[in-house]
Amino acid sequence: MRTLLSNLAAAVLLAALSTPAFAACGDPGSSPDVSGQSLAGLQNWDDDDPLRSVFVFNPDCSLDLQYPYESIGSGRWSQAGSVVTLDLNNGSATYVGTFNGDGYSGEMRNFSHSTGTFSFRQVPRADIRRYLWADLDQSTCGAPQSARSMVGESFTGTVTWNGAKPAPLTFRFRPDCLAIIPGQAGTEAIWAQEGEAVMVSVADEAFVYVGLRRGAAFAGEVKARDGRIGRFELVQAEY
């Protein structure tokens, strides 16, 4: 099974490189139209275990890729009739399948010539996180018996957006999988952990923080829903 760490590596690559622009998402008469749909399902690569994922087809031809515990990734989509084609990271992976109004299935190939099949079904936007986090034990948020667990800990430091002046940032990781952000009362943040990798989703994925907890440090990248990328560096602190 691809781990959160491998997903994070793929996400950083997708975020760093540009994607091609289509003149249009598809023929005006394409039916049923996949634009605006969110589709969830499994990718079955021939050389790997099934990967749970979600594709969100934005009306501007961009594609948001979402994987368990994190939602960083992007691509482009186009449609001709019922055939929908995805181009991720300038051809590093290509998906071609048929959309029938409810489901989207077909075949894919990546830059290393691995191949596979995929099968997706519609899922409401409000249920995306629940689908992606289906394997997460919500009572533990990921292995509290581990010395690396974030349960009950607080980390503070700064976040920097695209070279702007660093801003203060603090997370307090509760055992019920909620993360408290001091000074932002009422803002929901949910966290998950797999080994050293930790993800924090703020305000229903308006901001997604993905990083590594190593000793007293927790650092990584943050992506905003509008596409902005930032960097955060936190250290362990007392409540």
Salt bridges, closest charged atoms under 4 A:
ASP102 OD2 - ARG121 NE 3.68
ASP127 OD1 - ARG130 NH1 2.57
ASP135 OD2 - ARG52 NH1 3.14
GLU153 OE1 - ARG213 NH1 2.99
ASP176 OD2 - ARG174 NH2 2.38
GLU188 OE1 - ARG129 NH2 3.22
GLU196 OE1 - ARG214 NE 3.44
ASP204 OD1 - ARG129 NH1 3.99
ASP226 OD2 - ARG228 NE 2.99
